[in-house]
């Protein structure tokens, strides 16, 4: 629970510092597609979404892989970036969710996996499929970098 609260507080504090400068903004996200955050913890999901919105991003959120797939099916534009937690409900982990969404939308969808679990197995699985692994608490600078890479 401590890492979840640290992530929430870290992101909330970064968002409260004021609007990012023009280099940190992601205004292109509105034209290129939204960011989809898949996170089952309500507080972490809200903090990540609030921070991304402060960057100027269009953000959609889902608490599970199933909810994310249902949301994607209803969209007229596909997400440009997926930020997904590893530990999700419903018997599908975050890496499986990312791969499933990419099968649906195409491999060009940029994605990263977030986790508080330090596991060589998870790290190896991510490396095998080329998905960046971010350990919680994820810094605001790391999230900015993911957004920049997705929209460049």
Buried (B, 14 or more C-beta within 10 A) or exposed (E): EEBBBBBBEBBBEBBEEEEBEEEBBBEBBEEBBBBBBBBBBEBBBBBBBBBBBBBBBBBBBBBBBBBBBEBBEEEEEBBBBBBBBBBBEEEBBBBBBBBBBBEEBEEEBBBBBBBBEEEEEBBEBBEEEEBBBBBBBBBBEBBBBBBBEBBE
